[in-house]
Amino acid sequence: MITRSLKVTPKLGLHAKPAGMFVREAGRFKSEVFVLKDGTEVNGKSVMQLMLLAAEHGSLITLRISGPDEQAVWNALEELFKRKFDEA
């Protein structure tokens, strides 16, 4: 199991577009992905649940990834955050 934290990089937080990008990336893998913020945990493969976190720019979220390809999931999601979800 991998448990690591990241800062939300999109300017408007994890709104619909970046949440969709996150879910598409996480959905490519078999591992389970959970996202935690302020004591609330949601399924990282659900756009609606991710948006319910109301994770604003600069907030800290924790990813909990478990499964056969957990390291690959972490690498892909970390890269998405580093790229700032391709915001211009």
C-alpha positions as CSV (number, residue, x, y, z in Angstrom):
1,M,0.0,0.0,0.0
2,I,1.2,3.5,-0.9
3,T,0.1,6.5,1.2
4,R,1.4,9.9,0.1
5,S,0.2,13.5,0.1
6,L,0.1,16.0,-2.7
7,K,-0.8,19.7,-2.9
8,V,-3.7,20.4,-5.3
9,T,-2.2,22.3,-8.2
10,P,-5.1,23.4,-10.5
11,K,-5.9,27.1,-10.0
12,L,-9.6,26.3,-9.3
13,G,-8.9,23.1,-7.3
14,L,-10.2,19.7,-8.2
15,H,-13.2,20.9,-10.2
16,A,-14.8,18.9,-13.0
17,K,-12.0,18.9,-15.6
18,P,-9.1,18.0,-13.3
19,A,-11.2,15.5,-11.4
20,G,-12.1,13.9,-14.7
21,M,-8.4,13.7,-15.7
22,F,-7.6,12.2,-12.3
23,V,-10.3,9.6,-12.6
24,R,-9.3,8.7,-16.2
25,E,-5.7,8.2,-15.1
26,A,-6.5,6.2,-12.0
27,G,-9.0,4.1,-14.0
28,R,-6.3,2.8,-16.3
29,F,-5.0,0.7,-13.4
30,K,-6.3,-2.3,-11.4
31,S,-5.3,-0.9,-8.0
32,E,-7.8,0.8,-5.7
33,V,-7.3,4.6,-5.2
34,F,-8.7,6.5,-2.3
35,V,-8.3,10.2,-1.8
36,L,-8.5,11.8,1.7
37,K,-9.0,15.4,2.7
38,D,-9.9,16.8,6.1
39,G,-11.0,13.5,7.4
40,T,-13.1,12.6,4.4
41,E,-12.1,9.6,2.2
42,V,-13.6,9.1,-1.3
43,N,-13.0,6.7,-4.2
44,G,-10.4,8.2,-6.5
45,K,-12.1,6.5,-9.5
46,S,-15.3,8.5,-9.1
47,V,-15.5,12.1,-10.5
48,M,-18.5,12.9,-8.3
49,Q,-16.9,11.7,-5.1
50,L,-13.7,13.6,-5.9
51,M,-15.6,16.8,-6.5
52,L,-17.4,16.4,-3.1
53,L,-14.0,16.8,-1.4
54,A,-14.1,20.5,-2.5
55,A,-10.3,20.4,-2.7
56,E,-9.2,23.9,-3.5
57,H,-5.9,25.1,-4.9
58,G,-3.1,24.6,-2.5
59,S,-5.0,22.2,-0.2
60,L,-3.3,19.0,0.8
61,I,-4.8,15.6,-0.2
62,T,-3.6,12.2,0.7
63,L,-3.7,9.3,-1.8
64,R,-4.0,5.8,-0.6
65,I,-3.3,3.3,-3.3
66,S,-3.5,-0.5,-2.9
67,G,-3.1,-3.2,-5.5
68,P,-0.9,-5.0,-8.0
69,D,0.2,-1.9,-9.9
70,E,0.2,0.7,-7.1
71,Q,3.6,2.1,-7.9
72,A,2.6,2.7,-11.5
73,V,-0.6,4.4,-10.3
74,W,1.3,6.7,-7.9
75,N,3.8,7.6,-10.7
76,A,1.0,8.5,-13.1
77,L,-1.0,10.6,-10.6
78,E,2.1,12.3,-9.3
79,E,3.1,13.3,-12.8
80,L,-0.4,14.7,-13.4
81,F,0.0,16.9,-10.4
82,K,3.5,18.0,-11.5
83,R,2.1,18.9,-14.9
84,K,-0.6,21.0,-13.1
85,F,-3.2,19.0,-14.9
86,D,-2.0,20.6,-18.2
87,E,-3.4,24.1,-17.3
88,A,-2.1,26.8,-19.6
